[in-house]
Amino acid sequence: MNFVDLDPALRPLIESHLDPADRELLNPVLTALGADAAARLAPLADVADKNPPTLAQFDREGDRVDTIDYHASYQELQKAAYEEYGLSALSHRGLHGWEEVPPHLIKYILSYVFVQAEFGLACPVSMTDAAARTLRKFGEGPKVAEAVDRLISTDPDSRWTGAMFMTEIQAGTDIARTETVAEREGEDWVLSGRKWFASNPDADIILTLARYPGGDETTRGVGLFMLPKHLADGSKNSYVIDRLKDKLGTRSMPSGEITLNRAHAIQIGDLDRGFRQMAEMVNTSRLSNAMRSTALMRRSINEALAHARKRVVFGRPLVDAPLMRMTLLPLQAEAEAALGLVFHAGDTLQRADAGDKSAAAQIRVLTPLAKHYICKRARFVTGEAMEVRGGRGYIEEWPDARLVRDSHLGSIWEGSSNVIALDVLRCMRKQNTHHLLAPTMTEKLGDISDAEAGHEVRELLSRWEAIVDRGDAILAAEPDAAEALIGGYADSLAQLIMATLLLEQADVEASRDGNWRKLLVARTFIGGNILGDETAVVSALAHFEDIIDGNTIPREALATTPAPVA
């Protein structure tokens, strides 16, 4: 079994978004990872989930050590992620045959396949990547340079991992309430305070926030600091891990509570822009959150399909039951729509990093939109997929329960859904980002040449006009009303973007491959999520097996699959 081969949407999207040279380099490592994730990494993840890390605060002499002991299964997963596949380094250096840094999409594609096996480790992998990006952008000096070099290393003897310590008991969403304080000590700083939820707490390099002398009471009074695990002389920095969290999911990866006791730290960037600079790390992690949730959807659907095809109920395979197909096909459409948005966001980030100002504004809002919608939908998709397996799915010997438990974290990490929705509102107020997204998406719709998609194109064009007006009305509303409405609006906007991208890809696959499969996926998503018309899903059920398996559906086959009536 190969996770890549089980995914009918992945390779066609790769062909659409990467040039031939990048595809040639990607293909061997992608194929190897797909097989490795299914055969080796997924069983290791099952074992790691049931053998969580433990904290040893003292050694046998009574000295404070705060050592986290990991099960061998998790250590092997770490080796695969950081060293064999270099997932945290791919945004920063050439690997796997690339002499230069590969496109951002390479990291997201490989990480997407890896996460289908193991979700928890993806958090420190993402934070390591994001820490290096943030330090490269805002840090300076030899200590920062060494940290970056080690964070992007794949050498087991020199590589470091990264983390961010932001959350305090009274200051989760409201960073202005941060109580950790920074005091000058020579050229650097010492930090004192408590961080209440810190994942990967034994990381080698931590980025954290603290109040600095003379700062005001807003987020401008919070500076960004780099906290090394060890000092230059090799001694441990002055902070302790008070305890590890007992969590619903991501049990393989530790999260803990930290007390800083005049811990040595290095200032990163301008003191009064600490929160804005930390947002660089947070936003990078938010997009990775959407990717990881998409991976959970894909794995859970694979599990549901495997069961439904094997299970015989009332004399026939469960997968042949019309109601079961009506359950599974919309889940497939959700997963493909999410993956399309991840690809589009990765492309947009690439253009933003290259200096495209419009792309920079759009990725600023695409990131929270993707996190808000995809992470919430992953909870639904994994839950529905678990139900397909019935009582077995509820039992921890099968992966379904772990996938459901892990799926709930995406909506919480780096800001809960309400926080993320308010970030969307902030983008709209500052840059009218709904007005930036609309012409980008309507241009895509206008370029679609396939007449078979005409009905859906017309529907979406109409809805783009309406959703811009709806956004303008929210901006014109009283602040309390705007905040109350933005969650639903964010979901509607995300769905419309995903539907547009599905139709765009459907047009590509029809003209390039002579395959109308993706159009049926798009109709399923649009009918079920935007038009509220289940007949579109029912019509597509005639080609259920071909859609699920990624087979070619010729144009003439659509004659038996009429477009839904508006």
ABEGO torsion letter per residue (X at the ends): XBAAAABAAAAAAAAAABBAAAAAAAAAAAAAAAAAAAAAAAAAAAAAAABBBBBBABBAAGBBAGBBBBBAAAAAAAAAAAAAAGAAAAAABBBGGBABBBBAAAAAAAAAAAAAABAAAAAAAAAAAAAAAAAAAABBEAAAAAAAAAAABABAAABBBBBBBABBAABBABAAABABBBBBBEABBBBBEBBABBBGAABABBBBBBBBBGBBABAAABBBBBBBABBAAGBBBBBBBABBBBBABGAABBBBBBBBBGBBBBBBEBAAAAAAAAAAAAAAAAAAAAAAAAAAAAAAAAAAAAAAAABBBGGBBAAABAAAAAAAAAAAAAAAAAAAAAAAAAAAAAAAAAGBAAAAAAAAAAAAAAAAAAAAAAAAAAAAAAAAAEAAAABAABAAAAAAAAAAAAAABGEBAAAAAAAAAAAAAAAGAAAAAAAAAAAAAAABABAAAAAAAAAAAAAAAAAAAAAAAAAABBAAAAAAAAAAAAAAAAAAAAAAAAAAAAAAAAAAAGBAAAAAAAAAAAAAAAAGBAAAAAAAAAAAAAAAAGBBBBAAAAAABBBBBX
